[in-house]
Amino acid sequence: MEPDGVVGAELDTDAEVMGAVEDGQTERFVLADVTRDDAYLRLPLTEAASLPAWR
């Protein structure tokens, strides 16, 4: 019997993903695929991982 594997995600080579910090009462980190409508993630900046944490 073979173990359950993880199915690889299909990659869209035309995607363009950008990150930004949104100013306001609470600063938020925004990660968005600008090639698609409503494809973004927003979270408080204090909860976003720092660059060294991603390495």
Backbone as CSV, one residue per row, in Angstrom:
resi,resn,N_x,N_y,N_z,CA_x,CA_y,CA_z,C_x,C_y,C_z
1,MET,0.846,-1.174,0.000,0.000,0.000,0.000,0.892,1.238,0.000
2,GLU,0.575,2.195,-0.846,1.323,3.445,-0.913,0.751,4.459,0.069
3,PRO,1.623,5.264,0.696,1.110,6.300,1.605,0.387,7.385,0.831
4,ASP,-0.540,8.038,1.526,-1.244,9.172,0.919,-0.240,10.262,0.619
5,GLY,-0.281,10.793,-0.575,0.624,11.872,-0.965,-0.105,13.183,-1.055
6,VAL,0.646,14.220,-1.090,0.079,15.549,-1.258,0.069,15.847,-2.747
7,VAL,-1.076,16.246,-3.239,-1.203,16.597,-4.646,-0.605,17.975,-4.845
8,GLY,0.280,18.095,-5.813,0.908,19.393,-6.084,-0.084,20.386,-6.647
9,ALA,0.087,21.616,-6.289,-0.788,22.673,-6.799,-0.342,23.064,-8.203
10,GLU,-1.303,23.417,-9.024,-0.970,23.912,-10.349,-0.479,25.349,-10.211
11,LEU,0.597,25.661,-10.875,1.148,27.007,-10.808,0.703,27.809,-12.009
12,ASP,0.278,29.010,-11.752,-0.117,29.930,-12.813,1.071,30.844,-13.079
13,THR,1.745,30.617,-14.187,2.950,31.394,-14.475,2.638,32.842,-14.850
14,ASP,1.378,33.170,-15.054,0.993,34.542,-15.386,0.633,35.349,-14.142
15,ALA,0.683,34.723,-12.969,0.319,35.418,-11.731,1.370,36.470,-11.383
16,GLU,0.910,37.543,-10.775,1.806,38.588,-10.302,1.385,38.914,-8.864
17,VAL,2.222,38.498,-7.929,1.899,38.648,-6.511,2.730,39.778,-5.924
18,MET,2.071,40.623,-5.136,2.742,41.771,-4.525,2.347,41.860,-3.059
19,GLY,3.232,42.436,-2.262,2.944,42.674,-0.853,3.085,44.157,-0.558
20,ALA,2.305,44.633,0.403,2.355,46.045,0.777,1.866,46.196,2.208
21,VAL,2.198,47.333,2.810,1.691,47.681,4.134,0.640,48.769,3.945
22,GLU,-0.541,48.519,4.479,-1.677,49.431,4.377,-1.737,50.277,5.648
23,ASP,-1.638,51.583,5.498,-1.726,52.494,6.637,-3.167,52.652,7.075
24,GLY,-3.357,52.981,8.318,-4.684,53.216,8.866,-4.607,53.174,10.370
25,GLN,-5.755,53.059,11.015,-5.774,52.967,12.467,-4.938,51.771,12.923
26,THR,-5.037,50.656,12.184,-4.203,49.475,12.403,-3.459,49.205,11.104
27,GLU,-2.119,49.204,11.147,-1.363,48.889,9.932,-1.583,47.420,9.590
28,ARG,-1.776,47.136,8.313,-2.027,45.767,7.867,-1.070,45.416,6.737
29,PHE,-0.651,44.145,6.704,0.138,43.617,5.602,-0.838,43.036,4.599
30,VAL,-0.682,43.384,3.333,-1.565,42.901,2.272,-0.729,42.116,1.270
31,LEU,-1.144,40.905,0.965,-0.517,40.065,-0.044,-1.579,39.803,-1.093
32,ALA,-1.309,40.168,-2.354,-2.347,40.093,-3.377,-1.806,39.587,-4.701
33,ASP,-2.642,38.812,-5.398,-2.383,38.429,-6.783,-3.109,39.474,-7.624
34,VAL,-2.360,40.389,-8.211,-2.976,41.505,-8.932,-3.554,41.104,-10.284
35,THR,-3.380,39.849,-10.683,-3.953,39.397,-11.954,-5.335,38.797,-11.773
36,ARG,-5.819,38.727,-10.533,-7.135,38.139,-10.262,-7.942,39.074,-9.356
37,ASP,-9.238,39.077,-9.552,-10.131,39.859,-8.697,-10.283,39.155,-7.351
38,ASP,-10.294,39.922,-6.284,-10.536,39.425,-4.928,-9.578,38.316,-4.489
39,ALA,-8.340,38.325,-4.965,-7.332,37.340,-4.561,-6.298,38.053,-3.700
40,TYR,-6.643,38.238,-2.422,-5.726,38.938,-1.527,-5.910,38.432,-0.104
41,LEU,-4.915,38.719,0.715,-4.919,38.357,2.125,-4.481,39.573,2.907
42,ARG,-5.235,39.947,3.938,-4.878,41.086,4.800,-4.801,40.605,6.231
43,LEU,-3.758,41.026,6.952,-3.652,40.709,8.359,-2.914,41.824,9.068
44,PRO,-3.151,41.978,10.372,-2.444,43.026,11.103,-0.932,42.860,10.944
45,LEU,-0.252,43.966,10.759,1.195,43.940,10.533,1.921,43.240,11.677
46,THR,1.407,43.371,12.885,2.052,42.720,14.034,1.993,41.201,13.955
47,GLU,1.082,40.639,13.148,0.960,39.193,12.991,1.698,38.668,11.766
48,ALA,2.199,39.548,10.927,2.905,39.120,9.715,4.318,38.677,10.085
49,ALA,4.793,37.636,9.409,6.158,37.144,9.661,7.172,38.122,9.099
50,SER,8.274,38.282,9.804,9.343,39.146,9.312,10.113,38.412,8.224
51,LEU,10.884,39.131,7.440,11.675,38.490,6.389,12.631,37.433,6.934
52,PRO,13.356,37.680,8.022,14.226,36.632,8.563,13.451,35.373,8.981
53,ALA,12.215,35.530,9.439,11.413,34.374,9.837,11.028,33.512,8.634
54,TRP,10.926,34.096,7.447,10.580,33.359,6.231,11.757,32.568,5.676
55,ARG,12.971,32.926,6.074,14.151,32.242,5.539,14.345,30.903,6.145
